[in-house]
Every structure is written in C-alpha cells, then in structure tokens.
Amino acid sequence: MSTQRYYLSIADLAHARGENPAFSFQGVSAESFAQALQAALRKPTLWQQWSADQTDPDSIDPALGQTDPSATVSAKQADLHVDIEVVTSLSHTILKHRLALLAGHSWELHDVKPA
C-alpha cells in the first residue's frame, strides 16, 4: 500500500474518548493525542490489548493488527478543535479502527492525499 496523508479534526478533544476506557485516549492536549495515535499506528500494543479483550480473539482478521513503524502524527489546537495530520502506509480501515479505539467517533476525515 502506498503512503497516504490523512487530514482529520476533532471538534472537542476533551470528549474524544473511545467506548472502552481501557483503550481510550486519556490525555488532554493535542500533542498527547498525536503521541497516542502515533504509538497505536507504529506499535502493536493497543491492537493486541484490544484483540485479547474480544470474546473470540482467534476470529479477528490478523491483518487488522498491521503496524507502520514509519507512521507520523501531528496535531495542533486551533480554537476549540484539533487539526490532525497522519502520514502512514496503513489502510484507511486500520486507521479508522485505531481512531475509534482512542477517540470513538468524534473525529472527522477532511482529506486524503498521496504523501
């Protein structure tokens, strides 16, 4: 898969939480969110914890656990919302899953471009 640049935003970072507190983002700053998402894309830790917590972990497609050691995430506070830029070779499906674990469905995708 080619490397893509994703442009996202979160309207209210203080309420951007995943459904399960064990996997959810717990920080308060744009920088701490960028660090958490970057770690979730680069390392398998979050995915491994989530998959181990599932009723039937063996039924989960292992491709969902792929990582990108070169992924980068930057985020900056802009008024009340946070603008996020992700550069990764991971699929949109994997990025969406990691975002959902960390921030629920409180994020919005604005654009995707080749990196």
QUIQUI-V923485 format. One record per backbone hydrogen bond with DSSP energy under -0.5 kcal/mol. CO is the residue of the C=O (numbers start at 1). NH is the residue of the N-H. E is the energy in kcal/mol with one decimal. If there is no record, write none. Layout:
# QUIQUI-V923485
{{CO,NH,E} {CO,NH,E}}
This chain:
# QUIQUI-V923485
{{3,115,-2.2} {4,6,-0.6} {4,88,-2.2} {5,113,-2.3} {6,8,-0.6} {6,86,-2.5} {7,110,-3.5} {7,111,-1.3} {8,84,-2.9} {9,108,-2.6} {10,82,-2.6} {12,15,-1.7} {13,16,-1.2} {15,17,-1.5} {19,21,-0.6} {20,23,-2.0} {20,24,-1.2} {29,33,-1.9} {30,34,-2.4} {31,35,-2.2} {32,36,-2.1} {33,37,-2.8} {34,38,-2.5} {35,39,-2.3} {36,40,-2.0} {37,41,-1.7} {38,42,-2.3} {39,43,-2.6} {41,68,-2.8} {44,48,-3.0} {45,49,-2.4} {46,50,-2.5} {47,51,-3.1} {48,52,-2.2} {49,53,-1.0} {50,53,-0.7} {51,54,-1.2} {54,57,-0.7} {56,59,-2.0} {57,60,-1.3} {61,64,-1.9} {62,65,-1.7} {63,66,-1.5} {68,71,-2.2} {72,87,-2.7} {74,85,-2.8} {76,83,-2.6} {78,81,-1.7} {81,78,-3.4} {82,10,-2.0} {83,76,-2.3} {84,8,-2.9} {85,74,-2.4} {86,6,-3.3} {86,88,-0.5} {87,72,-2.2} {88,4,-3.0} {91,95,-2.2} {92,96,-2.8} {93,97,-2.0} {94,98,-2.4} {95,99,-2.5} {96,100,-2.5} {97,101,-2.1} {98,102,-2.1} {99,103,-3.7} {100,104,-1.6} {102,18,-1.2} {102,25,-2.8} {103,106,-1.4} {106,11,-0.8} {108,9,-1.9} {111,7,-2.8} {113,5,-3.6}}
